[in-house]
């Protein structure tokens, strides 16, 4: 079994075939999916998707792109929403200095509120970071000194130093279709040095479809291709990679329950 640890099933590109998309993932051996919240204003919709299937879980949070558009994230509100049985993570949240769609100070304030919620709930922080390695590493270290919290760098496309900082803090690193791209050799070189017991796989669908589906709408079933490439990078079999990343997922996202043999059939 594989886990798609990060997808966006609420996005409108799935409106016409959401149920079929989920079934294709299950048929491909993807036994668990996490549909990620990027706007609190859409949390109810996201939670309802998770409630529709016992293989689907969700998160609660505000993406850095949406910080300027959403009501300010308050830690107590995030904590309250995270009490829902279907919520297994806090985020996605973080810093994005590539697009800068929200002021950087506001992104940082939003990020710290989510960290506090992760610390209070014990749920993993789902971190988005782009072109912000220095500030990301600094904030993570500063906040970790106040009290520990679990987390994952999702859709990893950062530098070696940030990866090392994250690993030192006990974080996991999640691989998307980016690792299959021809121009991603620097990322693959970093991943070769990441312990197998700290890796997850994801699609970040509908974005970043892996080779051989590059250019198409991404969907959770395509995580199979990312996992195959990750196995090649790590020099292990596809089965070993699947077992490791699935075990890693349920260790980190401990609120999620692993499908039983009966439900996994």
PyMOL commands that set and color helices and strands:
alter all, ss='L'
color gray80, all
select helices_A, chain A and resi 12-14+18-27+40-51+64-66+75-82+104-121+133-144+160-168+177-180+185-191+196-198+220-234+238-252+261-264
alter helices_A, ss='H'
color red, helices_A
select strands_A, chain A and resi 2-7+30-35+56-60+87-96+124-130+151-153+172-175+199-201
alter strands_A, ss='S'
color yellow, strands_A
deselect
rebuild
show_as cartoon
